[in-house]
Amino acid sequence: MTETVLDVRDLKTYFYTYAGVVKALDGVDLIIGQGETLGLVGETGCGKSVTSLSVLRLVPDPPGKIVGGEVLFKGQDLLKMSDEEIRSIRGNKIAMIFQDPMTYINPVMTIGDQVAEVILLHQDLRKEAVRIRIDELKEQLKNTPSDQRRQIESGITELEAQMSNPPRLSGRETKNIALRKAADLLRLVRMPYPEKVVNQYPHELSGGMRQRAIIAMALACGPSLLIADEATTSLDVTIQAQILALLNDLKRSLQTSIMIITHDMGIVAEMCDTVAVMYAGVVVEYADTKKLFRNPHHPYTKGLLRTIPSLTREQDRLETIEGMVPNLIYPPEGCRFHPRCRNAWDICKQERPQMTTVEEDHKVACHLYAEARHVQEK
């Protein structure tokens, strides 16, 4: 079985405002396995970004507060960790790519310094310094006549012995190694002219290049989980395709798990292994991606898919989901989608539906399927 990297159980995050308590997340469950990509989809305001911020414990307090649930990262509950412990996880083992790179990049620091900052914060570069020196001597050895090789080989042996207890580095040496690693990371994310970019400032780069720099920062410490929050929304379609292809390649080569937060079902179809559909702070459908697109069950999911323009049939008008997202200070009783649902029953207005398994790798929180399952079991 695939190792579980992230297991979110009954997560509840509320915002305490002057108008009342906003129940932004009210019992969210998610699971991501090793090397898997989960898509988190839904309308604006449904709780997608709050979910990611809650996982990383970045919800602004006040007014926000995680009031319940568990966030298990490789078996450890992040919500029970101290501030120091969570800082050692954040940006190191769990990293995040934000929507607008200009919002999260420091405009007065070079790209190289900003990528290097992540490396300096989380990594001990002493072994890296020894490894670089060994590689340099090995390269030098290739072009050295056989009668002069002994001294270089002796130097390599001495350096290999230092790997268990590497010597201290000066501040300048540490910075130079971090910048060298920064250039390597920029090269990994296919940044044009990485050696030049490390010395450039954000305003000198295009939107796609800035997003690649953000991805390089996120990958600096080889995270087990990468969260991409609308990471391609501000980019044109050509650059968007390049960034998505890059993320796919990195997932395969580094075996990194990815959570993609998006409202674009096309990205979900292209990138994701599983999909969680969110509405008004709860997950209403959870399924294998192919099964969700082939046979959606929840009325909200069906509505989302109907709003996508079809390439195979003529349409005079685009489909819409009638009504508005509810006020989460006073969410509807029962199913939160029932005021907008064409198939709502009386029970939908009274009881909140539980997640029901309708087939393998496909669950839905809807009374329509819970009642049908109950009849079948009888």
C-alpha positions as CSV (number, residue, x, y, z in Angstrom):
1,M,0.0,0.0,0.0
2,T,1.1,3.6,-0.6
3,E,2.4,5.3,2.4
4,T,0.1,8.1,3.7
5,V,1.9,11.4,3.7
6,L,-1.0,13.7,4.9
7,D,-4.2,12.6,6.7
8,V,-6.6,15.4,7.6
9,R,-9.4,14.4,10.0
10,D,-12.4,16.4,10.9
11,L,-10.6,19.7,10.5
12,K,-12.5,22.8,11.8
13,T,-11.2,26.3,11.4
14,Y,-13.3,29.3,12.5
15,F,-12.9,33.1,12.2
16,Y,-14.1,35.2,15.1
17,T,-15.4,38.5,13.6
18,Y,-17.5,41.4,14.9
19,A,-20.4,40.1,12.8
20,G,-20.2,36.5,14.2
21,V,-18.2,33.2,14.0
22,V,-17.4,32.3,10.4
23,K,-17.2,28.5,10.1
24,A,-14.7,28.4,7.2
25,L,-13.9,24.7,7.7
26,D,-16.5,22.5,9.4
27,G,-15.2,19.0,9.4
28,V,-12.8,18.5,6.5
29,D,-11.3,15.0,5.8
30,L,-8.4,14.5,3.2
31,I,-5.8,11.8,2.5
32,I,-2.7,12.1,0.3
33,G,-0.4,9.2,-0.4
34,Q,3.3,9.1,-1.3
35,G,3.8,10.4,-4.8
36,E,0.0,11.2,-5.3
37,T,-1.6,14.4,-6.5
38,L,-4.8,15.5,-4.8
39,G,-7.0,18.2,-6.4
40,L,-9.0,20.5,-4.1
41,V,-11.7,22.2,-6.1
42,G,-14.7,24.4,-5.5
43,E,-16.0,28.0,-5.9
44,T,-14.3,31.0,-4.4
45,G,-14.9,31.1,-0.7
46,C,-15.5,27.4,-0.2
47,G,-12.5,27.0,2.1
48,K,-9.8,25.6,-0.2
49,S,-7.0,28.1,0.7
50,V,-8.1,28.0,4.4
51,T,-7.5,24.3,4.3
52,S,-3.9,24.7,3.0
53,L,-3.2,27.5,5.6
54,S,-4.6,25.3,8.4
55,V,-2.4,22.4,7.4
56,L,0.7,24.7,7.7
57,R,-0.8,26.4,10.8
58,L,-0.6,29.8,9.0
59,V,-4.2,30.9,9.7
60,P,-3.9,34.5,11.1
61,D,-4.8,34.5,14.8
62,P,-6.7,36.6,15.5
63,P,-9.3,36.4,14.0
64,G,-8.8,32.7,12.8
65,K,-8.4,29.7,15.0
66,I,-8.2,26.0,14.4
67,V,-10.8,24.7,16.8
68,G,-10.8,20.9,16.1
69,G,-9.5,18.0,14.2
70,E,-6.2,16.4,13.4
71,V,-3.6,17.1,10.7
72,L,-1.3,14.0,10.6
73,F,1.9,14.4,8.6
74,K,3.6,11.0,8.4
75,G,1.8,10.0,11.6
76,Q,2.6,13.2,13.5
77,D,-0.2,15.7,14.4
78,L,1.0,19.1,13.3
79,L,-1.7,20.8,15.4
80,K,0.0,19.5,18.6
81,M,3.5,20.6,17.7
82,S,5.2,23.6,19.3
83,D,5.9,26.7,17.3
84,E,9.6,25.7,17.0
85,E,8.7,22.2,15.8
86,I,6.2,23.4,13.1
87,R,8.7,25.9,11.8
88,S,11.1,23.1,11.2
89,I,8.4,21.4,9.1
90,R,7.1,24.4,7.3
91,G,9.2,25.2,4.2
92,N,11.3,22.1,4.8
93,K,9.1,19.0,4.7
94,I,5.9,20.7,3.6
95,A,6.3,23.6,1.1
96,M,3.8,25.9,-0.5
97,I,3.6,27.6,-3.9
98,F,1.4,30.7,-3.7
99,Q,-0.9,32.2,-6.4
100,D,0.7,35.6,-7.0
101,P,4.6,35.4,-7.0
102,M,5.0,39.1,-6.6
103,T,3.0,39.1,-3.4
104,Y,5.4,36.6,-1.8
105,I,8.8,37.5,-3.3
106,N,10.8,40.2,-1.5
107,P,11.3,42.9,-4.2
108,V,14.6,44.2,-2.7
109,M,16.4,40.9,-2.5
110,T,17.9,39.0,-5.5
111,I,16.3,35.7,-6.5
112,G,19.5,33.9,-5.5
113,D,19.5,35.3,-2.0
114,Q,15.8,34.4,-1.5
115,V,16.3,30.8,-2.6
116,A,19.5,30.6,-0.6
117,E,17.7,31.9,2.5
118,V,15.5,28.8,2.5
119,I,18.5,26.5,2.2
120,L,20.4,28.4,5.0
121,L,17.4,28.2,7.3
122,H,16.8,24.4,7.1
123,Q,20.1,22.8,5.9
124,D,23.5,22.1,7.4
125,L,25.8,22.9,4.4
126,R,29.1,21.5,6.0
127,K,28.7,18.1,4.3
128,E,27.7,19.8,1.1
129,A,31.0,21.8,1.2
130,V,33.0,18.6,1.6
131,R,31.1,16.9,-1.2
132,I,31.7,19.8,-3.6
133,R,35.4,19.7,-2.9
134,I,35.5,15.9,-3.5
135,D,33.7,16.4,-6.8
136,E,36.1,19.1,-7.9
137,L,39.1,16.9,-7.1
138,K,37.6,13.9,-9.0
139,E,37.1,16.1,-12.0
140,Q,40.7,17.3,-11.7
141,L,41.8,13.7,-11.4
142,K,40.5,13.0,-14.9
143,N,43.0,15.3,-16.5
144,T,46.0,14.5,-14.3
145,P,48.8,12.3,-15.6
146,S,49.1,9.0,-13.8
147,D,52.4,9.8,-12.1
148,Q,50.8,12.9,-10.4
149,R,47.5,11.3,-9.3
150,R,48.6,10.1,-5.9
151,Q,48.5,13.5,-4.1
152,I,44.9,14.2,-5.5
153,E,43.7,10.7,-4.5
154,S,45.1,11.2,-1.0
155,G,43.2,14.5,-0.8
156,I,40.0,12.8,-1.8
157,T,40.5,10.1,0.8
158,E,41.0,12.7,3.5
159,L,37.9,14.6,2.5
160,E,35.8,11.4,2.5
161,A,36.9,10.7,6.1
162,Q,35.7,14.2,7.0
163,M,32.1,13.5,5.9
164,S,31.2,12.0,9.3
165,N,32.4,15.2,11.1
166,P,32.8,18.0,8.6
167,P,34.7,21.1,9.5
168,R,33.0,24.5,10.3
169,L,32.5,26.9,7.5
170,S,32.9,30.7,7.5
171,G,29.8,32.8,6.8
172,R,31.1,33.6,3.3
173,E,31.7,30.0,2.5
174,T,28.2,29.0,3.7
175,K,26.6,31.7,1.6
176,N,28.6,30.8,-1.5
177,I,27.5,27.1,-1.2
178,A,23.9,28.1,-0.7
179,L,24.0,30.3,-3.8
180,R,25.5,27.5,-5.8
181,K,22.6,25.2,-4.6
182,A,20.2,28.0,-5.5
183,A,21.5,28.0,-9.1
184,D,21.2,24.2,-9.3
185,L,17.5,24.5,-8.1
186,L,16.8,27.2,-10.7
187,R,18.3,24.9,-13.3
188,L,16.1,22.0,-12.0
189,V,12.9,24.1,-12.6
190,R,14.1,24.9,-16.1
191,M,14.8,28.6,-15.4
192,P,16.5,30.2,-18.4
193,Y,20.1,31.3,-17.7
194,P,20.0,30.3,-13.9
195,E,23.5,31.7,-13.2
196,K,22.3,35.1,-14.4
197,V,19.0,34.9,-12.6
198,V,20.5,34.4,-9.2
199,N,21.8,38.0,-9.3
200,Q,18.6,39.5,-10.7
201,Y,15.7,41.1,-8.8
202,P,12.0,40.0,-9.1
203,H,11.0,43.0,-11.2
204,E,13.5,41.9,-13.9
205,L,11.8,38.6,-14.4
206,S,8.6,37.6,-16.3
207,G,5.6,36.2,-14.5
208,G,6.5,32.6,-15.5
209,M,10.1,33.1,-14.4
210,R,9.0,34.4,-11.0
211,Q,6.7,31.4,-10.5
212,R,9.6,29.1,-11.3
213,A,11.6,30.9,-8.7
214,I,8.8,30.3,-6.2
215,I,8.8,26.6,-7.1
216,A,12.6,26.5,-6.7
217,M,12.2,28.0,-3.1
218,A,9.5,25.4,-2.4
219,L,11.8,22.5,-3.6
220,A,14.9,23.8,-1.9
221,C,14.7,21.2,0.9
222,G,13.2,18.3,-1.0
223,P,9.7,18.5,0.7
224,S,7.6,15.4,1.0
225,L,4.4,17.5,0.4
226,L,4.1,20.4,-2.0
227,I,0.9,22.6,-1.8
228,A,0.1,24.6,-4.9
229,D,-2.5,27.2,-4.2
230,E,-3.8,28.5,-7.5
231,A,-0.2,28.4,-8.7
232,T,-1.0,29.1,-12.4
233,T,-4.0,31.4,-12.2
234,S,-2.1,34.6,-13.0
235,L,-0.1,33.1,-15.9
236,D,-1.0,32.9,-19.6
237,V,-2.0,29.5,-21.0
238,T,1.4,28.7,-22.6
239,I,3.3,29.4,-19.4
240,Q,0.6,27.6,-17.3
241,A,1.1,24.5,-19.4
242,Q,4.9,24.7,-18.9
243,I,4.5,25.0,-15.1
244,L,2.0,22.1,-14.9
245,A,4.3,19.9,-16.9
246,L,7.2,20.9,-14.6
247,L,5.2,19.9,-11.5
248,N,4.4,16.6,-13.1
249,D,8.0,15.9,-13.9
250,L,9.2,16.9,-10.4
251,K,6.5,14.6,-8.9
252,R,7.9,11.7,-10.9
253,S,11.5,12.4,-10.3
254,L,11.4,13.4,-6.6
255,Q,8.3,11.3,-5.5
256,T,6.8,14.4,-4.0
257,S,3.1,14.4,-3.0
258,I,1.2,17.4,-4.3
259,M,-2.0,19.1,-3.2
260,I,-3.3,21.3,-6.0
261,I,-5.9,24.0,-5.1
262,T,-7.8,25.2,-8.1
263,H,-11.2,26.1,-9.6
264,D,-10.0,24.9,-13.0
265,M,-11.4,21.4,-13.7
266,G,-9.1,21.1,-16.8
267,I,-6.0,21.3,-14.4
268,V,-7.6,18.6,-12.2
269,A,-8.1,16.3,-15.2
270,E,-4.5,16.8,-16.3
271,M,-2.7,16.6,-13.0
272,C,-4.6,14.9,-10.3
273,D,-5.0,11.3,-9.1
274,T,-7.8,12.0,-6.7
275,V,-10.2,15.0,-6.3
276,A,-11.9,16.5,-3.3
277,V,-14.8,18.8,-4.1
278,M,-15.5,21.4,-1.4
279,Y,-18.6,23.5,-0.8
280,A,-19.1,26.0,2.0
281,G,-16.4,24.6,4.2
282,V,-17.1,20.8,3.8
283,V,-16.0,18.1,1.4
284,V,-19.0,16.9,-0.6
285,E,-17.4,14.4,-2.9
286,Y,-14.1,12.5,-2.8
287,A,-13.1,10.3,-5.7
288,D,-10.6,9.0,-8.2
289,T,-10.2,11.6,-10.9
290,K,-11.4,9.5,-13.8
291,K,-14.4,8.2,-11.9
292,L,-15.4,11.7,-10.9
293,F,-15.4,13.0,-14.4
294,R,-17.0,9.9,-15.8
295,N,-19.7,9.6,-13.2
296,P,-20.1,12.5,-10.8
297,H,-22.6,11.9,-8.0
298,H,-23.1,15.0,-5.9
299,P,-25.5,17.7,-7.4
300,Y,-22.8,20.4,-6.8
301,T,-20.1,18.4,-8.6
302,K,-22.5,17.8,-11.5
303,G,-23.2,21.6,-11.6
304,L,-19.5,22.4,-11.7
305,L,-18.9,20.1,-14.6
306,R,-21.9,21.4,-16.5
307,T,-20.5,25.0,-16.3
308,I,-17.5,23.9,-18.4
309,P,-18.1,24.9,-22.1
310,S,-18.4,21.8,-24.3
311,L,-16.3,21.4,-27.4
312,T,-18.6,18.8,-28.9
313,R,-22.1,20.4,-28.7
314,E,-23.5,23.8,-29.5
315,Q,-24.6,26.0,-26.6
316,D,-26.4,29.3,-26.7
317,R,-25.7,30.0,-23.1
318,L,-23.3,28.7,-20.5
319,E,-24.8,26.6,-17.6
320,T,-24.8,28.1,-14.2
321,I,-25.4,27.0,-10.6
322,E,-28.4,29.0,-9.4
323,G,-28.2,30.9,-6.1
324,M,-25.3,32.1,-4.0
325,V,-22.7,30.6,-1.7
326,P,-24.2,30.7,1.8
327,N,-23.1,33.1,4.6
328,L,-20.9,30.8,6.8
329,I,-21.8,32.8,9.9
330,Y,-25.3,31.4,9.5
331,P,-24.8,28.3,7.3
332,P,-28.0,26.4,6.2
333,E,-29.2,23.6,8.4
334,G,-28.7,20.1,7.1
335,C,-26.9,19.9,3.8
336,R,-25.2,23.2,3.0
337,F,-26.0,22.9,-0.7
338,H,-29.7,22.3,-0.3
339,P,-30.8,25.9,-1.0
340,R,-29.3,25.6,-4.5
341,C,-30.0,22.0,-5.2
342,R,-32.6,20.9,-7.7
343,N,-32.9,17.5,-6.0
344,A,-33.3,18.6,-2.4
345,W,-35.6,16.5,-0.1
346,D,-37.0,17.5,3.3
347,I,-34.3,15.5,5.0
348,C,-31.7,17.6,3.2
349,K,-33.0,20.7,5.1
350,Q,-32.8,19.0,8.5
351,E,-29.8,16.6,8.6
352,R,-26.2,17.0,7.5
353,P,-25.4,14.1,5.1
354,Q,-22.5,11.7,6.1
355,M,-19.9,10.6,3.6
356,T,-21.1,7.5,1.9
357,T,-19.0,5.1,-0.3
358,V,-20.9,4.6,-3.6
359,E,-18.1,2.5,-5.3
360,E,-14.4,1.8,-4.8
361,D,-12.4,5.1,-4.5
362,H,-15.6,7.2,-4.7
363,K,-17.4,8.8,-1.8
364,V,-20.2,11.3,-1.6
365,A,-21.9,13.3,1.1
366,C,-25.5,13.4,-0.2
367,H,-28.8,12.0,1.2
368,L,-29.8,10.8,-2.3
369,Y,-27.1,8.1,-2.1
370,A,-27.3,7.5,1.6
371,E,-31.0,6.6,1.2
372,A,-30.4,4.5,-1.9
373,R,-27.7,2.6,0.0
374,H,-30.0,2.1,3.0
375,V,-32.7,0.6,0.8
376,Q,-30.2,-1.8,-0.9
377,E,-28.9,-3.0,2.5
378,K,-32.5,-3.8,3.6
